[in-house]
Amino acid sequence: MANTSYIGVNHDLRSVDGKHIQMPPWFAGEADEGVWGNLKIPDVYTSTVAPSYPRGTIFRDGLRTFIYSRHSSATPSKRAGYLVKTTAAHYDISNGVISGASGASTVNITYSGCTVNKYAGGFLGIKGTVYRSCYIISNTVAATIGSDSNVVIFTVDGSWPTALATTDDVVLTEHPYKEVVTHLTGLDTAMWMGVLMDDQIAASEYGWLQTWGPNNMMHPHNSWEGADGEQLQVYGIHGNTQQLPDTTSAITHGSCVPGTQQVVGLAYAESGGADYSVGTTVWLTIMP
C-alpha cells in the first residue's frame, strides 16, 4: 500500500506552443511547498531570490529539458554555460534501523544531528530484511523516543512487506536537485546535474538548469576540442566540457582520461575540424 500522507498536485500536461511544466512528486516539509502547482511557463534565462517553483520541477521546451534548482550559498556564481554539481551527500548507517513495522510507511533510524526534513525529496535505502530504495516524504529531527536516543523518523512513499530488523543497514541521499554547486577545486566526485542558464545567478538564488537537448555555449576545457575526428562523447570536467580526443582508449588529453569523467552529452554538429575555443555545441544527455 502506497503512503498517502502527501498532497497530490494533479494537472494535465498542457502544451503551450510546444512547452509544458511537470510538477515533481510531493514531499512534505520542503521549503518550496508554497509554490507547488505553479504551471506558468518560465523564463529559463532568469533567476530569483525566492523560489517560483518546487525544486525538481521539469520544464520541457521543444527539444530541450530544464530542471529547477537552487544555487549553493557556499560558492560564488558562474556564468551561463557552465556545468554545476549536486551537493547531495551519501550517508550510510550500519545496523541503523531501530524499528519499522510490517505494513508501515515509516522507519525509525539512529542518526545524531539530523535536522527536520533534511532528506525530504531524497531517497532511503534498506539493506537486510528487504532491499529497497524509497522516496522520502519527510523526516523528523533527531530526538529521544523511549529508551532510544538520536531517533529520526523517516516517512517514505511505500510500506514494508515485513518488519525490519535492527541489523538492517540504511543508506540516505538528498534530492540531487535540492541544491547545486559550482566547481572550485579538487576532483569531480559528484554528478553534473545541468548547465547554468542565467548569467546573473548568485549564491542562494533559484534558477533553471538545462539537462537535455542542444546547448550552443558550453564552456570548453581545451581550445582544440573538435579538431580531430571520432570526438563524439562530451565529458564534464571542472564545470567545463571536454570531448573524447580520439579512439585510443589510453590517451590522456587535457586532463580528461576516458572513463574517469561523467559523459554529459554528444557532439551536436559536425565540427569539420573547427576549433571549439569559442563555445562547445553539445546535445546534452544528463536527464531527458
N, C-alpha and C positions, 0 to 999 in steps of 0.2 A: 504494500500500500504506500503510495507516494505521500510525502509530507504536504499538508495543506495549510501550514501556518505562514503562508505568504500571501501577498496581494497580487493578483494577476492583472496584467495590463494587456487587454485583448484588443487588437486592432487589425484591420486589413492592411496588406502591403499595397497601398495605393500608389501607383506610379504617377509622378508629376514630371512630365517632359523627360521620361526615362530615368527618373531619380526616385528613391524611396528610403525611408528611415525604418530601422528594425530595432526595437527595444531589446535590451538584454533580459535574461531571467531575473525576476525579483529576488533580492536578498535583503532581509530586514537590517536596519541599522546603518546602512550605507549613508554617508553624509550627503550624497547627491539625491536622496529619495524625494526631495521637494520638486524635482524636475522630471519625475517619471511620467511618461506619457506624452512628452513634448515631441510632436511629429512634424514640426516646422522644418522645411528644407534649409539646411545651414549654409553659411559661407565658410568653406573649409580653409580659407586663407586668413582668417582672423582668430584671435584667442581672447579669452575673457578672464577676469579675476575671479568671478563667481561662476559656478557650473551652469551650463544651459541644458545639458543632457546628462543622463546617468553615464558614469564611466563604463566603457564596454559597448556603448551604443554603436551600431553599424549603420553607415550611410553608403548606399550604392548609387553611383552616378555613371550610368552607361558602362564603360569598360573598367571603371575604377572603383575600388572599395576603400573606405576610410573608417577608422575606429577612434572613438572619443577617449581621451585620457587626460591625466594631469601631469604637468612637468614637475620634477622633483624640486624641492626647496633647497636641496643640498648642492646643486651645481648651477653654474651660470647658463644663460641661454645660448643656443646655437642658431644659426641662420637656417632658413628653409633649404631642404635638400640633404640635410644630414640625418643619418640613422640615429635612433635612440634605443636604449636597452630597458628592459624591465628591472624594477628594483625588488621584485618578488623573491623571497628567500625560501630555501628548502630547510625545513626544521623537522628532525626525526626524534622520536622518543621511544626508546626500547622499553618494553613492558609498561607502556604508558597508560593503558586503559584501567580505569577504576571500576566502571560498570557501564553496561549497555544491554538493556533488556531485549529479549526477543520481541519483535514487532514494534519496537520503539524507533523514533527518528532522532533520538538524542544519544550522546555518549559522553560520559564524564571522564576527563583526562587529567593527568597530573602535569601541570605546566605553570611554573612560577613566573610571575611578572607579565602575564598576558593581559592586554588591555581589551576593553569591550569592542567587539566586532572587528578586531584586527584582521581576522581572516574571512569576514563576510564577503561572499562573492568568490572566494577561493576554493580550494579543494582539500579534502581529507581522505587519507588512505589508511585502511586497516589491513594488517598482515598477521595472519594467525588463524583464528576461528573462521574468519571469512577473508577473502582477498577482494577488496572493493575500493573504488575511488568515487567519492561522493561530492556533490556541490554543497558548499557550506552556506546555509541561510543566515546564521548568526552565531555568535559566541559570547559568553559572559566574561566578566573579569575574574581573575584568579581569586578564590575565596576558600574559607574553611567550611566544609559541609560534614557534619557529624564528627567522626574521628579522623577524617582526611583533610589535610591542608593543601593549598595550592591546587584547588579543583577548578577546572574550566569546563563548562557545559557547552558542547557543540550541537547545534541543530542542523541536520542535513536534509537533502531532498529525497531520501529514501528511508526504508526501515530495515532493521537487521533480521535476517531469516532465522537466526538462533542467537542466544545470549552470548555476548562477547566475554572473553576471559582476561584476567589481569596479566596474563603472559603475552597478550597481543601487542604488537608494535604499531606505532602511529607515525604517519608522515603528513606534514602540513605544508601547504604553499598558499601564498596570497594570490589574488586575481592578478594575472600578468599585466593587465592594462590599468590597474588601480593607480600606479604611478610609474613614470618612465624617467630615465636619466640620460644626460649626455655623457659621452665618454671623455674622461680626463686623462688618467694614467693607468698603467697596469695592463693586464691581459684581458681579453674579451671573454669573460666567463659567464655571461648571461645572454639570453636571447635578444636579438634585434627585433623590435616589435613594430617598427614602421618608420616612415620618413616625415620629418617636420614639414609643415605646410606654410607656417606663418613666420615671416622674417622678424616679427616683433615679439614673439613669445618670450615671457620672462619666467623666473623661478616662481613656482606655486600656481601658475596660471593653467587654465584648461584650454585644450585645443584638439585639432584633428590630426591624425597620422595616416598617411596613405600606406596601405598594406598590399594592394593588388592592382595590377594594370600598369599602363605606361606612365613613366615619370622621366622628363627630359632634363632634369637639373640635379642629378645625384652627384655629390662631390667625389671626384676621383682620388684614389690614394697615390697613383702614379700617373705621370703625364703621357706615358707611352702605351696606355691601355688602348686596345683596338688596332694596334699597328701590325699585328700578326693574325694569321688565320686560326681557326679552331679555338676561339675565345668566347664560347657560348655562355658558360656559367659565370655569374657575378656573385662575389663574396662580400660580406660586410666586414670591414676591418677598421677599428678605431673610429667608427662613425662615418667612414668613407666607404667607397666601393672599389673593388679590385677584380678585374676579370682574370679567369684562369689563363695563364700565359700561352700554353700550347698543350699538346697531347702527351708530353713527357711527365709522368707521374711524380718523379723525384725532384723536379726542378723547384728551386726557390726563387720567387720573383717578387720583389718589392715587399718583403717580409710576409707574404701570403703563401703558406705551404698548403697545397691541395689536401683537403681532408681535415684541416685544423680550424677552419673558419666556417661560419654559417653561410649557406647559399641563400641569398636574398632575392635572386631573380635571374633573368636571362637577358642576353644582349638582344635588344628590341629590334634594332635595324642593322642592316649590313653596313659595316664601317668603311669598307673599301680602302682599308689601310690608313684611315684617318687617325690623327692624334686626338684622343678624347680629353685633353687637358682642360677644355672649357667646361664641360659637363658631360656626364655619362648618361646615355639614353638606355634605360632599363625597363624591362617588363617585370614588375615586382611580383613575387610569388610567396610572400610571407604569410598572408592569410586571405583566402578567397572571399 
